[in-house]
Amino acid sequence: MIYEFEGKKPRIDEKAFVHPEATVIGDVKIGPHSSVWPGAVVRGDFEEIKIGSYTCILDNAVIYPADICHEEDIEYVPVDLGDHIVVGHGALVRGATINDECLIGARSIVYNNAEMKKNSMVGMGAVVLENEKVPSKGIVVGIPARKLRDLEEEDVKDIKRRAENFADLADRYREGLE
């Protein structure tokens, strides 16, 4: 389902795929060859959500801007997802920046003002806390997330290949739904 909110309608590239059982609301931009799968929620009401190309938001993931309370006001933090990203099943990305070619494992959380540098990975179930940075070519695991090791070159290549594989799958779904 695609919904307008307060005059802001999602801008979805014609080569992107949003499954009919996914929800995309408000100030959301989805680039070419990206996909949003069943049960996923991408909710751009407080702030903007940008999703680049070849980025996959898997089943039941939630992408949402942060609302951070300060003494006198509330700060709204957008979500910026680059290109060739896989957001795993049931993951939460809230007010974070995810640079190109990253993988966010199933049921993990990347929270308020956190950043994943290019070619990084968050392991399944890990929690990247507020303002933390996942280093380039690093994999973090645990609660709170801590660096496990550096990614091998094959790991880095696999992230991009997975993202492109989901783009191919999305094309097949789109053809089947037409």
mmCIF file of the C-alpha atoms, coordinates in Angstrom:
data_MODEL
# 
_entry.id   MODEL 
# 
loop_
_atom_site.group_PDB 
_atom_site.id 
_atom_site.type_symbol 
_atom_site.label_atom_id 
_atom_site.label_alt_id 
_atom_site.label_comp_id 
_atom_site.label_asym_id 
_atom_site.label_entity_id 
_atom_site.label_seq_id 
_atom_site.pdbx_PDB_ins_code 
_atom_site.Cartn_x 
_atom_site.Cartn_y 
_atom_site.Cartn_z 
_atom_site.occupancy 
_atom_site.B_iso_or_equiv 
_atom_site.pdbx_formal_charge 
_atom_site.auth_seq_id 
_atom_site.auth_comp_id 
_atom_site.auth_asym_id 
_atom_site.auth_atom_id 
_atom_site.pdbx_PDB_model_num 
ATOM 1   C CA . MET A 1 1   ? 0.000  0.000   0.000   1.00 0.00 ? 1   MET A CA 1 
ATOM 2   C CA . ILE A 1 2   ? 1.260  3.435   -0.890  1.00 0.00 ? 2   ILE A CA 1 
ATOM 3   C CA . TYR A 1 3   ? -0.104 6.372   1.093   1.00 0.00 ? 3   TYR A CA 1 
ATOM 4   C CA . GLU A 1 4   ? 0.179  10.125  0.907   1.00 0.00 ? 4   GLU A CA 1 
ATOM 5   C CA . PHE A 1 5   ? 0.661  11.931  4.235   1.00 0.00 ? 5   PHE A CA 1 
ATOM 6   C CA . GLU A 1 6   ? 0.119  15.663  4.717   1.00 0.00 ? 6   GLU A CA 1 
ATOM 7   C CA . GLY A 1 7   ? 0.559  16.311  1.006   1.00 0.00 ? 7   GLY A CA 1 
ATOM 8   C CA . LYS A 1 8   ? 3.711  14.209  0.703   1.00 0.00 ? 8   LYS A CA 1 
ATOM 9   C CA . LYS A 1 9   ? 3.386  11.257  -1.618  1.00 0.00 ? 9   LYS A CA 1 
ATOM 10  C CA . PRO A 1 10  ? 6.060  8.567   -2.032  1.00 0.00 ? 10  PRO A CA 1 
ATOM 11  C CA . ARG A 1 11  ? 8.197  8.993   -5.154  1.00 0.00 ? 11  ARG A CA 1 
ATOM 12  C CA . ILE A 1 12  ? 8.897  5.523   -6.448  1.00 0.00 ? 12  ILE A CA 1 
ATOM 13  C CA . ASP A 1 13  ? 11.015 4.988   -9.537  1.00 0.00 ? 13  ASP A CA 1 
ATOM 14  C CA . GLU A 1 14  ? 9.220  3.076   -12.279 1.00 0.00 ? 14  GLU A CA 1 
ATOM 15  C CA . LYS A 1 15  ? 11.919 0.375   -12.113 1.00 0.00 ? 15  LYS A CA 1 
ATOM 16  C CA . ALA A 1 16  ? 11.481 -0.098  -8.350  1.00 0.00 ? 16  ALA A CA 1 
ATOM 17  C CA . PHE A 1 17  ? 9.171  -2.740  -6.867  1.00 0.00 ? 17  PHE A CA 1 
ATOM 18  C CA . VAL A 1 18  ? 6.880  -2.330  -3.862  1.00 0.00 ? 18  VAL A CA 1 
ATOM 19  C CA . HIS A 1 19  ? 5.052  -5.542  -3.009  1.00 0.00 ? 19  HIS A CA 1 
ATOM 20  C CA . PRO A 1 20  ? 1.264  -5.038  -2.607  1.00 0.00 ? 20  PRO A CA 1 
ATOM 21  C CA . GLU A 1 21  ? 1.531  -6.172  1.036   1.00 0.00 ? 21  GLU A CA 1 
ATOM 22  C CA . ALA A 1 22  ? 4.252  -3.636  1.919   1.00 0.00 ? 22  ALA A CA 1 
ATOM 23  C CA . THR A 1 23  ? 3.449  -0.160  3.269   1.00 0.00 ? 23  THR A CA 1 
ATOM 24  C CA . VAL A 1 24  ? 5.122  3.034   2.047   1.00 0.00 ? 24  VAL A CA 1 
ATOM 25  C CA . ILE A 1 25  ? 3.908  6.326   3.539   1.00 0.00 ? 25  ILE A CA 1 
ATOM 26  C CA . GLY A 1 26  ? 4.695  9.997   3.015   1.00 0.00 ? 26  GLY A CA 1 
ATOM 27  C CA . ASP A 1 27  ? 8.041  11.608  2.207   1.00 0.00 ? 27  ASP A CA 1 
ATOM 28  C CA . VAL A 1 28  ? 9.795  8.580   0.732   1.00 0.00 ? 28  VAL A CA 1 
ATOM 29  C CA . LYS A 1 29  ? 11.968 8.366   -2.362  1.00 0.00 ? 29  LYS A CA 1 
ATOM 30  C CA . ILE A 1 30  ? 12.798 4.912   -3.751  1.00 0.00 ? 30  ILE A CA 1 
ATOM 31  C CA . GLY A 1 31  ? 15.379 4.593   -6.529  1.00 0.00 ? 31  GLY A CA 1 
ATOM 32  C CA . PRO A 1 32  ? 15.545 2.283   -9.525  1.00 0.00 ? 32  PRO A CA 1 
ATOM 33  C CA . HIS A 1 33  ? 15.835 -1.483  -9.055  1.00 0.00 ? 33  HIS A CA 1 
ATOM 34  C CA . SER A 1 34  ? 15.096 -1.193  -5.336  1.00 0.00 ? 34  SER A CA 1 
ATOM 35  C CA . SER A 1 35  ? 12.451 -3.335  -3.661  1.00 0.00 ? 35  SER A CA 1 
ATOM 36  C CA . VAL A 1 36  ? 10.197 -3.332  -0.604  1.00 0.00 ? 36  VAL A CA 1 
ATOM 37  C CA . TRP A 1 37  ? 8.850  -6.771  0.351   1.00 0.00 ? 37  TRP A CA 1 
ATOM 38  C CA . PRO A 1 38  ? 5.711  -8.091  2.149   1.00 0.00 ? 38  PRO A CA 1 
ATOM 39  C CA . GLY A 1 39  ? 5.079  -6.703  5.610   1.00 0.00 ? 39  GLY A CA 1 
ATOM 40  C CA . ALA A 1 40  ? 7.820  -4.078  5.347   1.00 0.00 ? 40  ALA A CA 1 
ATOM 41  C CA . VAL A 1 41  ? 6.944  -0.557  6.485   1.00 0.00 ? 41  VAL A CA 1 
ATOM 42  C CA . VAL A 1 42  ? 8.718  2.530   5.143   1.00 0.00 ? 42  VAL A CA 1 
ATOM 43  C CA . ARG A 1 43  ? 7.121  5.456   6.961   1.00 0.00 ? 43  ARG A CA 1 
ATOM 44  C CA . GLY A 1 44  ? 8.244  8.977   6.049   1.00 0.00 ? 44  GLY A CA 1 
ATOM 45  C CA . ASP A 1 45  ? 5.988  11.074  8.228   1.00 0.00 ? 45  ASP A CA 1 
ATOM 46  C CA . PHE A 1 46  ? 8.344  12.941  10.602  1.00 0.00 ? 46  PHE A CA 1 
ATOM 47  C CA . GLU A 1 47  ? 11.145 13.282  8.047   1.00 0.00 ? 47  GLU A CA 1 
ATOM 48  C CA . GLU A 1 48  ? 12.337 12.118  4.645   1.00 0.00 ? 48  GLU A CA 1 
ATOM 49  C CA . ILE A 1 49  ? 13.443 8.604   3.782   1.00 0.00 ? 49  ILE A CA 1 
ATOM 50  C CA . LYS A 1 50  ? 15.756 8.184   0.784   1.00 0.00 ? 50  LYS A CA 1 
ATOM 51  C CA . ILE A 1 51  ? 16.395 4.731   -0.647  1.00 0.00 ? 51  ILE A CA 1 
ATOM 52  C CA . GLY A 1 52  ? 18.968 4.516   -3.436  1.00 0.00 ? 52  GLY A CA 1 
ATOM 53  C CA . SER A 1 53  ? 19.184 2.035   -6.296  1.00 0.00 ? 53  SER A CA 1 
ATOM 54  C CA . TYR A 1 54  ? 19.428 -1.758  -5.961  1.00 0.00 ? 54  TYR A CA 1 
ATOM 55  C CA . THR A 1 55  ? 18.438 -1.522  -2.292  1.00 0.00 ? 55  THR A CA 1 
ATOM 56  C CA . CYS A 1 56  ? 16.251 -4.239  -0.824  1.00 0.00 ? 56  CYS A CA 1 
ATOM 57  C CA . ILE A 1 57  ? 13.980 -3.842  2.210   1.00 0.00 ? 57  ILE A CA 1 
ATOM 58  C CA . LEU A 1 58  ? 13.066 -7.426  3.112   1.00 0.00 ? 58  LEU A CA 1 
ATOM 59  C CA . ASP A 1 59  ? 9.922  -8.808  4.715   1.00 0.00 ? 59  ASP A CA 1 
ATOM 60  C CA . ASN A 1 60  ? 8.735  -7.133  7.947   1.00 0.00 ? 60  ASN A CA 1 
ATOM 61  C CA . ALA A 1 61  ? 11.596 -4.621  8.096   1.00 0.00 ? 61  ALA A CA 1 
ATOM 62  C CA . VAL A 1 62  ? 10.778 -1.127  9.374   1.00 0.00 ? 62  VAL A CA 1 
ATOM 63  C CA . ILE A 1 63  ? 12.414 2.036   8.049   1.00 0.00 ? 63  ILE A CA 1 
ATOM 64  C CA . TYR A 1 64  ? 11.491 5.121   10.065  1.00 0.00 ? 64  TYR A CA 1 
ATOM 65  C CA . PRO A 1 65  ? 12.880 8.594   10.862  1.00 0.00 ? 65  PRO A CA 1 
ATOM 66  C CA . ALA A 1 66  ? 13.970 9.238   14.441  1.00 0.00 ? 66  ALA A CA 1 
ATOM 67  C CA . ASP A 1 67  ? 12.248 11.601  16.837  1.00 0.00 ? 67  ASP A CA 1 
ATOM 68  C CA . ILE A 1 68  ? 14.838 12.522  19.451  1.00 0.00 ? 68  ILE A CA 1 
ATOM 69  C CA . CYS A 1 69  ? 13.629 14.470  22.482  1.00 0.00 ? 69  CYS A CA 1 
ATOM 70  C CA . HIS A 1 70  ? 15.741 17.348  23.756  1.00 0.00 ? 70  HIS A CA 1 
ATOM 71  C CA . GLU A 1 71  ? 14.916 19.640  26.695  1.00 0.00 ? 71  GLU A CA 1 
ATOM 72  C CA . GLU A 1 72  ? 12.939 22.160  24.667  1.00 0.00 ? 72  GLU A CA 1 
ATOM 73  C CA . ASP A 1 73  ? 12.190 20.454  21.371  1.00 0.00 ? 73  ASP A CA 1 
ATOM 74  C CA . ILE A 1 74  ? 12.150 17.301  19.302  1.00 0.00 ? 74  ILE A CA 1 
ATOM 75  C CA . GLU A 1 75  ? 14.787 16.664  16.631  1.00 0.00 ? 75  GLU A CA 1 
ATOM 76  C CA . TYR A 1 76  ? 13.665 14.697  13.594  1.00 0.00 ? 76  TYR A CA 1 
ATOM 77  C CA . VAL A 1 77  ? 16.366 12.682  11.846  1.00 0.00 ? 77  VAL A CA 1 
ATOM 78  C CA . PRO A 1 78  ? 15.837 11.406  8.280   1.00 0.00 ? 78  PRO A CA 1 
ATOM 79  C CA . VAL A 1 79  ? 16.861 8.002   6.966   1.00 0.00 ? 79  VAL A CA 1 
ATOM 80  C CA . ASP A 1 80  ? 19.316 7.815   4.088   1.00 0.00 ? 80  ASP A CA 1 
ATOM 81  C CA . LEU A 1 81  ? 19.980 4.425   2.501   1.00 0.00 ? 81  LEU A CA 1 
ATOM 82  C CA . GLY A 1 82  ? 22.472 4.377   -0.366  1.00 0.00 ? 82  GLY A CA 1 
ATOM 83  C CA . ASP A 1 83  ? 22.856 1.911   -3.220  1.00 0.00 ? 83  ASP A CA 1 
ATOM 84  C CA . HIS A 1 84  ? 23.217 -1.884  -3.116  1.00 0.00 ? 84  HIS A CA 1 
ATOM 85  C CA . ILE A 1 85  ? 21.954 -2.359  0.431   1.00 0.00 ? 85  ILE A CA 1 
ATOM 86  C CA . VAL A 1 86  ? 20.108 -5.354  1.876   1.00 0.00 ? 86  VAL A CA 1 
ATOM 87  C CA . VAL A 1 87  ? 17.983 -4.683  4.966   1.00 0.00 ? 87  VAL A CA 1 
ATOM 88  C CA . GLY A 1 88  ? 17.252 -8.104  6.461   1.00 0.00 ? 88  GLY A CA 1 
ATOM 89  C CA . HIS A 1 89  ? 13.969 -9.642  7.539   1.00 0.00 ? 89  HIS A CA 1 
ATOM 90  C CA . GLY A 1 90  ? 12.453 -7.872  10.552  1.00 0.00 ? 90  GLY A CA 1 
ATOM 91  C CA . ALA A 1 91  ? 15.258 -5.320  10.880  1.00 0.00 ? 91  ALA A CA 1 
ATOM 92  C CA . LEU A 1 92  ? 14.704 -1.753  12.125  1.00 0.00 ? 92  LEU A CA 1 
ATOM 93  C CA . VAL A 1 93  ? 16.507 1.257   10.662  1.00 0.00 ? 93  VAL A CA 1 
ATOM 94  C CA . ARG A 1 94  ? 15.543 4.390   12.598  1.00 0.00 ? 94  ARG A CA 1 
ATOM 95  C CA . GLY A 1 95  ? 16.983 7.815   11.782  1.00 0.00 ? 95  GLY A CA 1 
ATOM 96  C CA . ALA A 1 96  ? 20.227 6.378   10.429  1.00 0.00 ? 96  ALA A CA 1 
ATOM 97  C CA . THR A 1 97  ? 22.558 6.722   7.447   1.00 0.00 ? 97  THR A CA 1 
ATOM 98  C CA . ILE A 1 98  ? 23.493 3.556   5.594   1.00 0.00 ? 98  ILE A CA 1 
ATOM 99  C CA . ASN A 1 99  ? 26.156 4.090   2.946   1.00 0.00 ? 99  ASN A CA 1 
ATOM 100 C CA . ASP A 1 100 ? 26.544 2.022   -0.233  1.00 0.00 ? 100 ASP A CA 1 
ATOM 101 C CA . GLU A 1 101 ? 27.003 -1.744  -0.300  1.00 0.00 ? 101 GLU A CA 1 
ATOM 102 C CA . CYS A 1 102 ? 25.962 -2.622  3.242   1.00 0.00 ? 102 CYS A CA 1 
ATOM 103 C CA . LEU A 1 103 ? 24.066 -5.548  4.706   1.00 0.00 ? 103 LEU A CA 1 
ATOM 104 C CA . ILE A 1 104 ? 21.845 -5.280  7.784   1.00 0.00 ? 104 ILE A CA 1 
ATOM 105 C CA . GLY A 1 105 ? 21.127 -8.717  9.228   1.00 0.00 ? 105 GLY A CA 1 
ATOM 106 C CA . ALA A 1 106 ? 17.708 -10.079 10.117  1.00 0.00 ? 106 ALA A CA 1 
ATOM 107 C CA . ARG A 1 107 ? 16.144 -8.749  13.341  1.00 0.00 ? 107 ARG A CA 1 
ATOM 108 C CA . SER A 1 108 ? 18.932 -6.212  13.863  1.00 0.00 ? 108 SER A CA 1 
ATOM 109 C CA . ILE A 1 109 ? 18.546 -2.537  14.783  1.00 0.00 ? 109 ILE A CA 1 
ATOM 110 C CA . VAL A 1 110 ? 20.441 0.491   13.488  1.00 0.00 ? 110 VAL A CA 1 
ATOM 111 C CA . TYR A 1 111 ? 19.322 3.380   15.691  1.00 0.00 ? 111 TYR A CA 1 
ATOM 112 C CA . ASN A 1 112 ? 19.185 7.195   15.932  1.00 0.00 ? 112 ASN A CA 1 
ATOM 113 C CA . ASN A 1 113 ? 22.028 8.959   14.104  1.00 0.00 ? 113 ASN A CA 1 
ATOM 114 C CA . ALA A 1 114 ? 23.983 5.727   13.678  1.00 0.00 ? 114 ALA A CA 1 
ATOM 115 C CA . GLU A 1 115 ? 25.949 5.342   10.467  1.00 0.00 ? 115 GLU A CA 1 
ATOM 116 C CA . MET A 1 116 ? 27.147 2.356   8.505   1.00 0.00 ? 116 MET A CA 1 
ATOM 117 C CA . LYS A 1 117 ? 30.174 3.188   6.378   1.00 0.00 ? 117 LYS A CA 1 
ATOM 118 C CA . LYS A 1 118 ? 30.474 1.766   2.850   1.00 0.00 ? 118 LYS A CA 1 
ATOM 119 C CA . ASN A 1 119 ? 30.965 -2.016  2.612   1.00 0.00 ? 119 ASN A CA 1 
ATOM 120 C CA . SER A 1 120 ? 29.968 -2.842  6.161   1.00 0.00 ? 120 SER A CA 1 
ATOM 121 C CA . MET A 1 121 ? 27.711 -5.408  7.771   1.00 0.00 ? 121 MET A CA 1 
ATOM 122 C CA . VAL A 1 122 ? 25.538 -5.676  10.880  1.00 0.00 ? 122 VAL A CA 1 
ATOM 123 C CA . GLY A 1 123 ? 25.085 -9.276  12.012  1.00 0.00 ? 123 GLY A CA 1 
ATOM 124 C CA . MET A 1 124 ? 21.706 -10.860 12.736  1.00 0.00 ? 124 MET A CA 1 
ATOM 125 C CA . GLY A 1 125 ? 20.074 -9.554  15.896  1.00 0.00 ? 125 GLY A CA 1 
ATOM 126 C CA . ALA A 1 126 ? 22.763 -6.941  16.551  1.00 0.00 ? 126 ALA A CA 1 
ATOM 127 C CA . VAL A 1 127 ? 21.936 -3.491  17.926  1.00 0.00 ? 127 VAL A CA 1 
ATOM 128 C CA . VAL A 1 128 ? 23.883 -0.494  16.637  1.00 0.00 ? 128 VAL A CA 1 
ATOM 129 C CA . LEU A 1 129 ? 23.244 2.140   19.304  1.00 0.00 ? 129 LEU A CA 1 
ATOM 130 C CA . GLU A 1 130 ? 22.578 5.858   18.866  1.00 0.00 ? 130 GLU A CA 1 
ATOM 131 C CA . ASN A 1 131 ? 25.433 7.857   17.262  1.00 0.00 ? 131 ASN A CA 1 
ATOM 132 C CA . GLU A 1 132 ? 27.592 4.739   16.695  1.00 0.00 ? 132 GLU A CA 1 
ATOM 133 C CA . LYS A 1 133 ? 29.496 4.181   13.458  1.00 0.00 ? 133 LYS A CA 1 
ATOM 134 C CA . VAL A 1 134 ? 30.054 0.829   11.789  1.00 0.00 ? 134 VAL A CA 1 
ATOM 135 C CA . PRO A 1 135 ? 33.483 1.008   10.119  1.00 0.00 ? 135 PRO A CA 1 
ATOM 136 C CA . SER A 1 136 ? 34.009 0.428   6.414   1.00 0.00 ? 136 SER A CA 1 
ATOM 137 C CA . LYS A 1 137 ? 34.689 -3.243  5.673   1.00 0.00 ? 137 LYS A CA 1 
ATOM 138 C CA . GLY A 1 138 ? 33.765 -4.171  9.251   1.00 0.00 ? 138 GLY A CA 1 
ATOM 139 C CA . ILE A 1 139 ? 31.164 -6.565  10.589  1.00 0.00 ? 139 ILE A CA 1 
ATOM 140 C CA . VAL A 1 140 ? 29.552 -5.832  13.945  1.00 0.00 ? 140 VAL A CA 1 
ATOM 141 C CA . VAL A 1 141 ? 27.581 -8.266  16.100  1.00 0.00 ? 141 VAL A CA 1 
ATOM 142 C CA . GLY A 1 142 ? 25.933 -8.381  19.512  1.00 0.00 ? 142 GLY A CA 1 
ATOM 143 C CA . ILE A 1 143 ? 24.065 -6.076  21.866  1.00 0.00 ? 143 ILE A CA 1 
ATOM 144 C CA . PRO A 1 144 ? 25.442 -3.473  21.820  1.00 0.00 ? 144 PRO A CA 1 
ATOM 145 C CA . ALA A 1 145 ? 27.088 -4.091  18.457  1.00 0.00 ? 145 ALA A CA 1 
ATOM 146 C CA . ARG A 1 146 ? 30.884 -4.453  18.514  1.00 0.00 ? 146 ARG A CA 1 
ATOM 147 C CA . LYS A 1 147 ? 33.293 -5.171  15.704  1.00 0.00 ? 147 LYS A CA 1 
ATOM 148 C CA . LEU A 1 148 ? 33.802 -8.883  15.134  1.00 0.00 ? 148 LEU A CA 1 
ATOM 149 C CA . ARG A 1 149 ? 36.269 -8.724  12.256  1.00 0.00 ? 149 ARG A CA 1 
ATOM 150 C CA . ASP A 1 150 ? 37.069 -7.124  8.914   1.00 0.00 ? 150 ASP A CA 1 
ATOM 151 C CA . LEU A 1 151 ? 35.129 -8.289  5.896   1.00 0.00 ? 151 LEU A CA 1 
ATOM 152 C CA . GLU A 1 152 ? 37.011 -10.317 3.301   1.00 0.00 ? 152 GLU A CA 1 
ATOM 153 C CA . GLU A 1 153 ? 36.896 -9.141  -0.327  1.00 0.00 ? 153 GLU A CA 1 
ATOM 154 C CA . GLU A 1 154 ? 34.484 -11.979 -1.123  1.00 0.00 ? 154 GLU A CA 1 
ATOM 155 C CA . ASP A 1 155 ? 32.130 -10.752 1.657   1.00 0.00 ? 155 ASP A CA 1 
ATOM 156 C CA . VAL A 1 156 ? 32.138 -7.270  0.133   1.00 0.00 ? 156 VAL A CA 1 
ATOM 157 C CA . LYS A 1 157 ? 31.363 -8.667  -3.333  1.00 0.00 ? 157 LYS A CA 1 
ATOM 158 C CA . ASP A 1 158 ? 28.564 -10.825 -1.887  1.00 0.00 ? 158 ASP A CA 1 
ATOM 159 C CA . ILE A 1 159 ? 26.732 -7.778  -0.485  1.00 0.00 ? 159 ILE A CA 1 
ATOM 160 C CA . LYS A 1 160 ? 26.447 -6.209  -3.927  1.00 0.00 ? 160 LYS A CA 1 
ATOM 161 C CA . ARG A 1 161 ? 25.556 -9.544  -5.542  1.00 0.00 ? 161 ARG A CA 1 
ATOM 162 C CA . ARG A 1 162 ? 22.769 -10.127 -3.000  1.00 0.00 ? 162 ARG A CA 1 
ATOM 163 C CA . ALA A 1 163 ? 21.312 -6.679  -3.644  1.00 0.00 ? 163 ALA A CA 1 
ATOM 164 C CA . GLU A 1 164 ? 21.358 -7.287  -7.397  1.00 0.00 ? 164 GLU A CA 1 
ATOM 165 C CA . ASN A 1 165 ? 19.839 -10.753 -6.912  1.00 0.00 ? 165 ASN A CA 1 
ATOM 166 C CA . PHE A 1 166 ? 16.867 -9.198  -5.086  1.00 0.00 ? 166 PHE A CA 1 
ATOM 167 C CA . ALA A 1 167 ? 16.509 -6.642  -7.904  1.00 0.00 ? 167 ALA A CA 1 
ATOM 168 C CA . ASP A 1 168 ? 16.244 -9.564  -10.352 1.00 0.00 ? 168 ASP A CA 1 
ATOM 169 C CA . LEU A 1 169 ? 13.660 -11.252 -8.121  1.00 0.00 ? 169 LEU A CA 1 
ATOM 170 C CA . ALA A 1 170 ? 11.681 -7.996  -7.921  1.00 0.00 ? 170 ALA A CA 1 
ATOM 171 C CA . ASP A 1 171 ? 11.610 -7.836  -11.734 1.00 0.00 ? 171 ASP A CA 1 
ATOM 172 C CA . ARG A 1 172 ? 10.136 -11.344 -11.825 1.00 0.00 ? 172 ARG A CA 1 
ATOM 173 C CA . TYR A 1 173 ? 7.487  -10.386 -9.249  1.00 0.00 ? 173 TYR A CA 1 
ATOM 174 C CA . ARG A 1 174 ? 6.610  -7.194  -11.138 1.00 0.00 ? 174 ARG A CA 1 
ATOM 175 C CA . GLU A 1 175 ? 6.140  -9.185  -14.345 1.00 0.00 ? 175 GLU A CA 1 
ATOM 176 C CA . GLY A 1 176 ? 3.928  -11.688 -12.548 1.00 0.00 ? 176 GLY A CA 1 
ATOM 177 C CA . LEU A 1 177 ? 1.719  -8.963  -11.060 1.00 0.00 ? 177 LEU A CA 1 
ATOM 178 C CA . GLU A 1 178 ? 1.135  -7.116  -14.355 1.00 0.00 ? 178 GLU A CA 1 
# 
